[in-house]
Amino acid sequence: MSFLKILTSIFLIMGVSGSVFDDESDLYSTKTEAFEQCEEWKGEGNVVVYPIHVNIAEEASRFNLEHPAPLLISPSSTMEKLKYADKVYEWNQLVKNFLDNHPTKSLKVHSRMCEYEPKEQLFVGYENKLIQDRVWKDAYGMRGRMEKVKSFRYLSSVIIID
């Protein structure tokens, strides 16, 4: 029981002094609770969704998976050769349409993220202020960066054996 009193006293002293934890640090009784609180905080952040032009090779490989080129498997008649020629023509039209549409995709960027630091027994909350303040732009100097703004500390598991 004396161990429990010592542990309680240590936490009481740390809490009163305020020097161990920074102002943006919260203390939780379990690792799970700290994780859940960090994830909840992260979910309250803003999100930016913006279109980007994609790598044409990446899109071409995806196109080829969705629309494989027709194969000629030893045709025995002229009719089969004509059917194959029609399939090749249709496939070439699909390729042309694909290239004419300049493929783009959307990226989703969150203003907040949580990172686990097991040695420190905490989850660190990072935030991009430009996204959070809704002034982010996809331009040099306007993207901001993730900065540490919050800590979600948890108590270590202590096993007491009498």
CNS distance restraints for C-alpha pairs under 8 A (distance, minus, plus):
assign (resid   1 and name CA) (resid   5 and name CA) 6.59 0.50 0.50
assign (resid   2 and name CA) (resid   6 and name CA) 6.23 0.50 0.50
assign (resid   3 and name CA) (resid   7 and name CA) 6.16 0.50 0.50
assign (resid   4 and name CA) (resid   8 and name CA) 6.12 0.50 0.50
assign (resid   5 and name CA) (resid   9 and name CA) 6.10 0.50 0.50
assign (resid   6 and name CA) (resid  10 and name CA) 6.19 0.50 0.50
assign (resid   7 and name CA) (resid  11 and name CA) 6.43 0.50 0.50
assign (resid   8 and name CA) (resid  12 and name CA) 6.15 0.50 0.50
assign (resid   9 and name CA) (resid  13 and name CA) 6.12 0.50 0.50
assign (resid  10 and name CA) (resid  14 and name CA) 6.17 0.50 0.50
assign (resid  11 and name CA) (resid  15 and name CA) 6.03 0.50 0.50
assign (resid  12 and name CA) (resid  16 and name CA) 6.19 0.50 0.50
assign (resid  13 and name CA) (resid  17 and name CA) 6.06 0.50 0.50
assign (resid  14 and name CA) (resid  18 and name CA) 6.03 0.50 0.50
assign (resid  14 and name CA) (resid  19 and name CA) 7.02 0.50 0.50
assign (resid  14 and name CA) (resid  20 and name CA) 6.11 0.50 0.50
assign (resid  15 and name CA) (resid  20 and name CA) 7.88 0.50 0.50
assign (resid  18 and name CA) (resid  22 and name CA) 7.41 0.50 0.50
assign (resid  21 and name CA) (resid  25 and name CA) 5.99 0.50 0.50
assign (resid  24 and name CA) (resid 149 and name CA) 6.79 0.50 0.50
assign (resid  24 and name CA) (resid 150 and name CA) 4.92 0.50 0.50
assign (resid  24 and name CA) (resid 151 and name CA) 6.26 0.50 0.50
assign (resid  25 and name CA) (resid 150 and name CA) 5.75 0.50 0.50
assign (resid  25 and name CA) (resid 151 and name CA) 4.44 0.50 0.50
assign (resid  25 and name CA) (resid 152 and name CA) 5.89 0.50 0.50
assign (resid  25 and name CA) (resid 153 and name CA) 6.87 0.50 0.50
assign (resid  26 and name CA) (resid 150 and name CA) 7.98 0.50 0.50
assign (resid  26 and name CA) (resid 151 and name CA) 6.17 0.50 0.50
assign (resid  26 and name CA) (resid 152 and name CA) 5.04 0.50 0.50
assign (resid  26 and name CA) (resid 153 and name CA) 5.92 0.50 0.50
assign (resid  27 and name CA) (resid  34 and name CA) 7.60 0.50 0.50
assign (resid  27 and name CA) (resid 152 and name CA) 6.12 0.50 0.50
assign (resid  27 and name CA) (resid 153 and name CA) 4.73 0.50 0.50
assign (resid  27 and name CA) (resid 154 and name CA) 5.51 0.50 0.50
assign (resid  27 and name CA) (resid 155 and name CA) 7.52 0.50 0.50
assign (resid  28 and name CA) (resid  33 and name CA) 6.25 0.50 0.50
assign (resid  28 and name CA) (resid  34 and name CA) 5.55 0.50 0.50
assign (resid  28 and name CA) (resid 152 and name CA) 7.15 0.50 0.50
assign (resid  28 and name CA) (resid 153 and name CA) 6.00 0.50 0.50
assign (resid  28 and name CA) (resid 154 and name CA) 4.58 0.50 0.50
assign (resid  28 and name CA) (resid 155 and name CA) 6.56 0.50 0.50
assign (resid  29 and name CA) (resid  33 and name CA) 7.00 0.50 0.50
assign (resid  29 and name CA) (resid  34 and name CA) 7.77 0.50 0.50
assign (resid  29 and name CA) (resid 154 and name CA) 5.52 0.50 0.50
assign (resid  29 and name CA) (resid 155 and name CA) 5.35 0.50 0.50
assign (resid  30 and name CA) (resid  34 and name CA) 6.37 0.50 0.50
assign (resid  30 and name CA) (resid 154 and name CA) 5.40 0.50 0.50
assign (resid  30 and name CA) (resid 155 and name CA) 6.02 0.50 0.50
assign (resid  30 and name CA) (resid 156 and name CA) 7.45 0.50 0.50
assign (resid  30 and name CA) (resid 157 and name CA) 7.84 0.50 0.50
assign (resid  31 and name CA) (resid  35 and name CA) 6.15 0.50 0.50
assign (resid  31 and name CA) (resid 121 and name CA) 7.81 0.50 0.50
assign (resid  31 and name CA) (resid 122 and name CA) 7.78 0.50 0.50
assign (resid  31 and name CA) (resid 153 and name CA) 7.93 0.50 0.50
assign (resid  31 and name CA) (resid 154 and name CA) 5.42 0.50 0.50
assign (resid  31 and name CA) (resid 155 and name CA) 7.30 0.50 0.50
assign (resid  31 and name CA) (resid 156 and name CA) 7.87 0.50 0.50
assign (resid  32 and name CA) (resid  36 and name CA) 6.11 0.50 0.50
assign (resid  33 and name CA) (resid  37 and name CA) 6.13 0.50 0.50
assign (resid  33 and name CA) (resid 154 and name CA) 7.92 0.50 0.50
assign (resid  34 and name CA) (resid  38 and name CA) 6.18 0.50 0.50
assign (resid  34 and name CA) (resid 122 and name CA) 7.37 0.50 0.50
assign (resid  34 and name CA) (resid 123 and name CA) 6.93 0.50 0.50
assign (resid  34 and name CA) (resid 152 and name CA) 5.39 0.50 0.50
assign (resid  34 and name CA) (resid 153 and name CA) 6.35 0.50 0.50
assign (resid  34 and name CA) (resid 154 and name CA) 6.02 0.50 0.50
assign (resid  35 and name CA) (resid  39 and name CA) 6.16 0.50 0.50
assign (resid  35 and name CA) (resid 123 and name CA) 6.57 0.50 0.50
assign (resid  35 and name CA) (resid 152 and name CA) 7.47 0.50 0.50
assign (resid  36 and name CA) (resid  40 and name CA) 6.08 0.50 0.50
assign (resid  37 and name CA) (resid  41 and name CA) 6.11 0.50 0.50
assign (resid  37 and name CA) (resid 152 and name CA) 7.45 0.50 0.50
assign (resid  38 and name CA) (resid  42 and name CA) 6.09 0.50 0.50
assign (resid  38 and name CA) (resid 114 and name CA) 6.27 0.50 0.50
assign (resid  38 and name CA) (resid 123 and name CA) 6.86 0.50 0.50
assign (resid  38 and name CA) (resid 124 and name CA) 7.87 0.50 0.50
assign (resid  38 and name CA) (resid 125 and name CA) 6.70 0.50 0.50
assign (resid  38 and name CA) (resid 152 and name CA) 6.45 0.50 0.50
assign (resid  39 and name CA) (resid  43 and name CA) 6.11 0.50 0.50
assign (resid  39 and name CA) (resid 113 and name CA) 7.98 0.50 0.50
assign (resid  39 and name CA) (resid 114 and name CA) 6.90 0.50 0.50
assign (resid  40 and name CA) (resid  44 and name CA) 6.52 0.50 0.50
assign (resid  41 and name CA) (resid  45 and name CA) 7.01 0.50 0.50
assign (resid  42 and name CA) (resid 111 and name CA) 7.90 0.50 0.50
assign (resid  42 and name CA) (resid 112 and name CA) 5.09 0.50 0.50
assign (resid  42 and name CA) (resid 113 and name CA) 5.75 0.50 0.50
assign (resid  42 and name CA) (resid 114 and name CA) 6.98 0.50 0.50
assign (resid  42 and name CA) (resid 125 and name CA) 7.64 0.50 0.50
assign (resid  43 and name CA) (resid 112 and name CA) 7.81 0.50 0.50
assign (resid  45 and name CA) (resid 110 and name CA) 7.03 0.50 0.50
assign (resid  45 and name CA) (resid 111 and name CA) 5.64 0.50 0.50
assign (resid  45 and name CA) (resid 112 and name CA) 5.78 0.50 0.50
assign (resid  45 and name CA) (resid 132 and name CA) 6.36 0.50 0.50
assign (resid  46 and name CA) (resid 110 and name CA) 6.16 0.50 0.50
assign (resid  46 and name CA) (resid 111 and name CA) 5.39 0.50 0.50
assign (resid  46 and name CA) (resid 112 and name CA) 7.63 0.50 0.50
assign (resid  46 and name CA) (resid 131 and name CA) 6.44 0.50 0.50
assign (resid  46 and name CA) (resid 132 and name CA) 5.39 0.50 0.50
assign (resid  46 and name CA) (resid 134 and name CA) 7.70 0.50 0.50
assign (resid  47 and name CA) (resid 108 and name CA) 6.70 0.50 0.50
assign (resid  47 and name CA) (resid 109 and name CA) 5.61 0.50 0.50
assign (resid  47 and name CA) (resid 110 and name CA) 4.48 0.50 0.50
assign (resid  47 and name CA) (resid 111 and name CA) 5.91 0.50 0.50
assign (resid  47 and name CA) (resid 131 and name CA) 6.94 0.50 0.50
assign (resid  47 and name CA) (resid 132 and name CA) 7.87 0.50 0.50
assign (resid  48 and name CA) (resid 107 and name CA) 7.98 0.50 0.50
assign (resid  48 and name CA) (resid 108 and name CA) 5.70 0.50 0.50
assign (resid  48 and name CA) (resid 109 and name CA) 5.19 0.50 0.50
assign (resid  48 and name CA) (resid 110 and name CA) 6.48 0.50 0.50
assign (resid  48 and name CA) (resid 111 and name CA) 7.82 0.50 0.50
assign (resid  48 and name CA) (resid 131 and name CA) 6.80 0.50 0.50
assign (resid  48 and name CA) (resid 136 and name CA) 7.92 0.50 0.50
assign (resid  49 and name CA) (resid 106 and name CA) 6.33 0.50 0.50
assign (resid  49 and name CA) (resid 107 and name CA) 5.48 0.50 0.50
assign (resid  49 and name CA) (resid 108 and name CA) 4.45 0.50 0.50
assign (resid  49 and name CA) (resid 109 and name CA) 6.41 0.50 0.50
assign (resid  50 and name CA) (resid 106 and name CA) 5.33 0.50 0.50
assign (resid  50 and name CA) (resid 107 and name CA) 5.50 0.50 0.50
assign (resid  50 and name CA) (resid 108 and name CA) 6.81 0.50 0.50
assign (resid  51 and name CA) (resid 104 and name CA) 6.32 0.50 0.50
assign (resid  51 and name CA) (resid 105 and name CA) 5.44 0.50 0.50
assign (resid  51 and name CA) (resid 106 and name CA) 4.24 0.50 0.50
assign (resid  51 and name CA) (resid 107 and name CA) 6.25 0.50 0.50
assign (resid  52 and name CA) (resid 104 and name CA) 5.44 0.50 0.50
assign (resid  52 and name CA) (resid 105 and name CA) 5.62 0.50 0.50
assign (resid  52 and name CA) (resid 106 and name CA) 6.11 0.50 0.50
assign (resid  52 and name CA) (resid 107 and name CA) 7.15 0.50 0.50
assign (resid  53 and name CA) (resid 102 and name CA) 7.49 0.50 0.50
assign (resid  53 and name CA) (resid 103 and name CA) 6.31 0.50 0.50
assign (resid  53 and name CA) (resid 104 and name CA) 4.40 0.50 0.50
assign (resid  53 and name CA) (resid 105 and name CA) 6.58 0.50 0.50
assign (resid  54 and name CA) (resid  58 and name CA) 7.30 0.50 0.50
assign (resid  54 and name CA) (resid  59 and name CA) 7.04 0.50 0.50
assign (resid  54 and name CA) (resid 103 and name CA) 6.30 0.50 0.50
assign (resid  54 and name CA) (resid 104 and name CA) 5.37 0.50 0.50
assign (resid  54 and name CA) (resid 105 and name CA) 6.59 0.50 0.50
assign (resid  55 and name CA) (resid  59 and name CA) 6.47 0.50 0.50
assign (resid  56 and name CA) (resid  60 and name CA) 5.90 0.50 0.50
assign (resid  56 and name CA) (resid 103 and name CA) 7.52 0.50 0.50
assign (resid  57 and name CA) (resid  61 and name CA) 6.20 0.50 0.50
assign (resid  58 and name CA) (resid  62 and name CA) 6.44 0.50 0.50
assign (resid  59 and name CA) (resid  63 and name CA) 5.99 0.50 0.50
assign (resid  59 and name CA) (resid 103 and name CA) 7.19 0.50 0.50
assign (resid  60 and name CA) (resid  64 and name CA) 6.11 0.50 0.50
assign (resid  61 and name CA) (resid  65 and name CA) 6.40 0.50 0.50
assign (resid  62 and name CA) (resid  66 and name CA) 6.39 0.50 0.50
assign (resid  63 and name CA) (resid  67 and name CA) 5.77 0.50 0.50
assign (resid  63 and name CA) (resid  68 and name CA) 7.77 0.50 0.50
assign (resid  64 and name CA) (resid  68 and name CA) 4.88 0.50 0.50
assign (resid  64 and name CA) (resid  69 and name CA) 7.08 0.50 0.50
assign (resid  67 and name CA) (resid  91 and name CA) 7.56 0.50 0.50
assign (resid  69 and name CA) (resid  88 and name CA) 7.36 0.50 0.50
assign (resid  69 and name CA) (resid  91 and name CA) 6.60 0.50 0.50
assign (resid  70 and name CA) (resid  84 and name CA) 7.36 0.50 0.50
assign (resid  70 and name CA) (resid  87 and name CA) 6.39 0.50 0.50
assign (resid  70 and name CA) (resid  88 and name CA) 6.15 0.50 0.50
assign (resid  70 and name CA) (resid  91 and name CA) 7.45 0.50 0.50
assign (resid  71 and name CA) (resid  84 and name CA) 7.75 0.50 0.50
assign (resid  72 and name CA) (resid  81 and name CA) 7.96 0.50 0.50
assign (resid  72 and name CA) (resid  84 and name CA) 6.53 0.50 0.50
assign (resid  75 and name CA) (resid  80 and name CA) 5.75 0.50 0.50
assign (resid  75 and name CA) (resid  81 and name CA) 6.15 0.50 0.50
assign (resid  76 and name CA) (resid  80 and name CA) 6.98 0.50 0.50
assign (resid  77 and name CA) (resid  81 and name CA) 6.61 0.50 0.50
assign (resid  78 and name CA) (resid  82 and name CA) 6.27 0.50 0.50
assign (resid  79 and name CA) (resid  83 and name CA) 6.27 0.50 0.50
assign (resid  80 and name CA) (resid  84 and name CA) 6.16 0.50 0.50
assign (resid  81 and name CA) (resid  85 and name CA) 6.20 0.50 0.50
assign (resid  82 and name CA) (resid  86 and name CA) 6.29 0.50 0.50
assign (resid  83 and name CA) (resid  87 and name CA) 6.34 0.50 0.50
assign (resid  84 and name CA) (resid  88 and name CA) 6.23 0.50 0.50
assign (resid  85 and name CA) (resid  89 and name CA) 6.18 0.50 0.50
assign (resid  86 and name CA) (resid  90 and name CA) 6.24 0.50 0.50
assign (resid  87 and name CA) (resid  91 and name CA) 6.12 0.50 0.50
assign (resid  88 and name CA) (resid  92 and name CA) 6.09 0.50 0.50
assign (resid  89 and name CA) (resid  93 and name CA) 6.32 0.50 0.50
assign (resid  90 and name CA) (resid  94 and name CA) 6.42 0.50 0.50
assign (resid  91 and name CA) (resid  95 and name CA) 6.34 0.50 0.50
assign (resid  92 and name CA) (resid  96 and name CA) 6.18 0.50 0.50
assign (resid  93 and name CA) (resid  97 and name CA) 6.19 0.50 0.50
assign (resid  94 and name CA) (resid  98 and name CA) 6.10 0.50 0.50
assign (resid  95 and name CA) (resid  99 and name CA) 6.24 0.50 0.50
assign (resid  96 and name CA) (resid 100 and name CA) 6.14 0.50 0.50
assign (resid  97 and name CA) (resid 101 and name CA) 6.32 0.50 0.50
assign (resid  98 and name CA) (resid 102 and name CA) 7.25 0.50 0.50
assign (resid  98 and name CA) (resid 103 and name CA) 7.43 0.50 0.50
assign (resid  99 and name CA) (resid 103 and name CA) 7.57 0.50 0.50
assign (resid 110 and name CA) (resid 131 and name CA) 7.53 0.50 0.50
assign (resid 111 and name CA) (resid 127 and name CA) 5.46 0.50 0.50
assign (resid 111 and name CA) (resid 128 and name CA) 4.95 0.50 0.50
assign (resid 111 and name CA) (resid 129 and name CA) 7.13 0.50 0.50
assign (resid 111 and name CA) (resid 130 and name CA) 7.95 0.50 0.50
assign (resid 111 and name CA) (resid 131 and name CA) 5.17 0.50 0.50
assign (resid 111 and name CA) (resid 132 and name CA) 5.46 0.50 0.50
assign (resid 111 and name CA) (resid 146 and name CA) 7.90 0.50 0.50
assign (resid 112 and name CA) (resid 125 and name CA) 6.96 0.50 0.50
assign (resid 112 and name CA) (resid 126 and name CA) 5.54 0.50 0.50
assign (resid 112 and name CA) (resid 127 and name CA) 4.38 0.50 0.50
assign (resid 112 and name CA) (resid 128 and name CA) 6.42 0.50 0.50
assign (resid 112 and name CA) (resid 146 and name CA) 7.69 0.50 0.50
assign (resid 113 and name CA) (resid 125 and name CA) 5.86 0.50 0.50
assign (resid 113 and name CA) (resid 126 and name CA) 5.27 0.50 0.50
assign (resid 113 and name CA) (resid 127 and name CA) 6.57 0.50 0.50
assign (resid 114 and name CA) (resid 123 and name CA) 6.16 0.50 0.50
assign (resid 114 and name CA) (resid 124 and name CA) 5.53 0.50 0.50
assign (resid 114 and name CA) (resid 125 and name CA) 4.70 0.50 0.50
assign (resid 114 and name CA) (resid 126 and name CA) 6.25 0.50 0.50
assign (resid 115 and name CA) (resid 123 and name CA) 5.43 0.50 0.50
assign (resid 115 and name CA) (resid 124 and name CA) 5.14 0.50 0.50
assign (resid 115 and name CA) (resid 125 and name CA) 6.63 0.50 0.50
assign (resid 115 and name CA) (resid 126 and name CA) 7.79 0.50 0.50
assign (resid 116 and name CA) (resid 122 and name CA) 6.31 0.50 0.50
assign (resid 116 and name CA) (resid 123 and name CA) 4.51 0.50 0.50
assign (resid 116 and name CA) (resid 124 and name CA) 6.38 0.50 0.50
assign (resid 117 and name CA) (resid 121 and name CA) 6.12 0.50 0.50
assign (resid 117 and name CA) (resid 122 and name CA) 5.52 0.50 0.50
assign (resid 117 and name CA) (resid 123 and name CA) 5.92 0.50 0.50
assign (resid 117 and name CA) (resid 124 and name CA) 7.24 0.50 0.50
assign (resid 118 and name CA) (resid 122 and name CA) 6.42 0.50 0.50
assign (resid 121 and name CA) (resid 153 and name CA) 5.94 0.50 0.50
assign (resid 121 and name CA) (resid 154 and name CA) 5.89 0.50 0.50
assign (resid 121 and name CA) (resid 155 and name CA) 7.23 0.50 0.50
assign (resid 121 and name CA) (resid 156 and name CA) 7.09 0.50 0.50
assign (resid 122 and name CA) (resid 151 and name CA) 6.55 0.50 0.50
assign (resid 122 and name CA) (resid 152 and name CA) 5.35 0.50 0.50
assign (resid 122 and name CA) (resid 153 and name CA) 4.14 0.50 0.50
assign (resid 122 and name CA) (resid 154 and name CA) 5.95 0.50 0.50
assign (resid 123 and name CA) (resid 151 and name CA) 5.93 0.50 0.50
assign (resid 123 and name CA) (resid 152 and name CA) 5.02 0.50 0.50
assign (resid 123 and name CA) (resid 153 and name CA) 6.43 0.50 0.50
assign (resid 124 and name CA) (resid 148 and name CA) 6.82 0.50 0.50
assign (resid 124 and name CA) (resid 149 and name CA) 7.84 0.50 0.50
assign (resid 124 and name CA) (resid 150 and name CA) 6.03 0.50 0.50
assign (resid 124 and name CA) (resid 151 and name CA) 4.65 0.50 0.50
assign (resid 124 and name CA) (resid 152 and name CA) 6.24 0.50 0.50
assign (resid 125 and name CA) (resid 148 and name CA) 5.91 0.50 0.50
assign (resid 125 and name CA) (resid 149 and name CA) 5.90 0.50 0.50
assign (resid 125 and name CA) (resid 150 and name CA) 4.76 0.50 0.50
assign (resid 125 and name CA) (resid 151 and name CA) 5.80 0.50 0.50
assign (resid 125 and name CA) (resid 152 and name CA) 7.50 0.50 0.50
assign (resid 126 and name CA) (resid 146 and name CA) 5.53 0.50 0.50
assign (resid 126 and name CA) (resid 147 and name CA) 5.06 0.50 0.50
assign (resid 126 and name CA) (resid 148 and name CA) 4.37 0.50 0.50
assign (resid 126 and name CA) (resid 149 and name CA) 5.63 0.50 0.50
assign (resid 126 and name CA) (resid 150 and name CA) 6.90 0.50 0.50
assign (resid 127 and name CA) (resid 132 and name CA) 7.51 0.50 0.50
assign (resid 127 and name CA) (resid 145 and name CA) 7.72 0.50 0.50
assign (resid 127 and name CA) (resid 146 and name CA) 4.98 0.50 0.50
assign (resid 127 and name CA) (resid 147 and name CA) 5.38 0.50 0.50
assign (resid 127 and name CA) (resid 148 and name CA) 6.52 0.50 0.50
assign (resid 127 and name CA) (resid 149 and name CA) 6.47 0.50 0.50
assign (resid 128 and name CA) (resid 132 and name CA) 6.26 0.50 0.50
assign (resid 128 and name CA) (resid 144 and name CA) 5.98 0.50 0.50
assign (resid 128 and name CA) (resid 145 and name CA) 5.22 0.50 0.50
assign (resid 128 and name CA) (resid 146 and name CA) 4.53 0.50 0.50
assign (resid 128 and name CA) (resid 147 and name CA) 6.36 0.50 0.50
assign (resid 129 and name CA) (resid 133 and name CA) 5.82 0.50 0.50
assign (resid 129 and name CA) (resid 144 and name CA) 6.86 0.50 0.50
assign (resid 129 and name CA) (resid 145 and name CA) 7.65 0.50 0.50
assign (resid 129 and name CA) (resid 146 and name CA) 7.76 0.50 0.50
assign (resid 130 and name CA) (resid 134 and name CA) 6.02 0.50 0.50
assign (resid 130 and name CA) (resid 135 and name CA) 5.23 0.50 0.50
assign (resid 130 and name CA) (resid 136 and name CA) 4.80 0.50 0.50
assign (resid 130 and name CA) (resid 142 and name CA) 7.38 0.50 0.50
assign (resid 130 and name CA) (resid 143 and name CA) 6.83 0.50 0.50
assign (resid 130 and name CA) (resid 144 and name CA) 5.56 0.50 0.50
assign (resid 131 and name CA) (resid 135 and name CA) 6.20 0.50 0.50
assign (resid 131 and name CA) (resid 136 and name CA) 5.00 0.50 0.50
assign (resid 131 and name CA) (resid 143 and name CA) 7.83 0.50 0.50
assign (resid 131 and name CA) (resid 144 and name CA) 7.58 0.50 0.50
assign (resid 135 and name CA) (resid 142 and name CA) 7.85 0.50 0.50
assign (resid 136 and name CA) (resid 142 and name CA) 5.68 0.50 0.50
assign (resid 136 and name CA) (resid 143 and name CA) 5.54 0.50 0.50
assign (resid 136 and name CA) (resid 144 and name CA) 7.16 0.50 0.50
assign (resid 137 and name CA) (resid 142 and name CA) 5.23 0.50 0.50
assign (resid 137 and name CA) (resid 143 and name CA) 5.79 0.50 0.50
assign (resid 138 and name CA) (resid 142 and name CA) 6.58 0.50 0.50
assign (resid 138 and name CA) (resid 143 and name CA) 5.98 0.50 0.50
assign (resid 139 and name CA) (resid 143 and name CA) 6.44 0.50 0.50
